[in-house]
Amino acid sequence: MGSILITNEKDGKQYKLAFNRSAIVRMEKAGFNIQKIEQEPATMITLLVRGAFYMHNPSLSNDEIDAIADQIERGDELIKALVELYGVAMMSLSGSDKKQSKNFKWEKC
């Protein structure tokens, strides 16, 4: 899975954004549904951005994440990159990611 690095140009603080299983579960519990992103963009984009912070920045509150997100330049491009990153994470979770080798196989018996 990939990640995105955000840097605060004033103080140099960096935030790594990525998705893992627990971040995605937390997003879904909050109501995130990627298929509703066009019907409910304000809600779904907010949940997508927050979810991207959860994995590597667990101590940040949603208000802190929202404040950071409001200050990110080229936000529209970031959203596109996060949707892509989310898709890669979902493929990895479902086992559809052909690049990643798996240690366990299954079969019907």
N, C-alpha and C positions, 0 to 999 in steps of 0.2 A: 504494500500500500504506500501511496505517496503522502506528501504533506506540503503545506504552504507555510512560509515564514513571513511574519509581519513584524516590521521594525518601526518603533517610535523614533522619528528623526530628531526630536528634542532631547531625549535622554538615552537613546540607544537601546531601550528595553525591547526585548524580542518575545514574540509569542508564536509558538508552533501550532499550526492547525492541522488536524487529521481526524479520522473517524475509526473507531473500533467497535466491537460488539456492544460494550457497555454504554458508549456514547450514543449509539443508534437506538438502543433500548430506551435510554433516558429521553431521547428525542421523541420516540414514538409514544411513550407514556405522557409526554407533554402535548401530544396531538399532531406531531409531524407526520405528513403524508406527502411524499414527493409528487404524487399525481394531482394534488390539489394546489400546486405552486402557482398555476395560472389563475385559478378561481379565487384563491385567498393569498395573494402574494405577500402582503404585509405580515401576516401571521407565519406563513411557511418559510419565508426568507429569514425572518427573525429567528425561528427555531433552527433552521439550517445553520446560520452563523453561530448561534449559541452552541449548537451541537459540535461544531468544528473546534471550539475552544475546550470542550469538556475533557478530552483525552489527556492533553498535556498541561492544562491550566485549571485543575479541579478546584483550586481555592478562590477563583474569581466568581463573583456573584453575577447573576443575569444583568443587573443594572450596570456593573462594571464592563461586562462584555458589550452591552448595548452602547455604552459611552465610547468604547474603543471603536466599535463598528461604525458609529456616526462620523468618526474622524478618518476613516480609511479612504484614500484616494482611489479612483477608478473602481468604485464599488460594484458597478455592473459587471465588470470583468472578473472581479473576485467571486461574485455569485455564480457565474458560469463555471469558474474553476472549482468551486465548492460542490456544485452539482456533479461535475465530472468525478471529483474525488469521492463523493458519496457513492456514485455508481460503481466505482472500482472497489470500494469497501464492501458493498452489497454483493458483488460478484465473488469476492473472496470469501465472504461468510457463507454463501450458498454452494461453494465448491465449483463455481463456474469459471473461476480464474485459471486458465490453462497454463499460465506462467509459473504459478506456485505449485511445487510438488507437495503432495499430501502423503502422510505416513500411514493413514488408515484407508482401507478399501472396504466396500460392503457388497453383499450379495444376498439375494433371497434364498431361503432354504426351506 
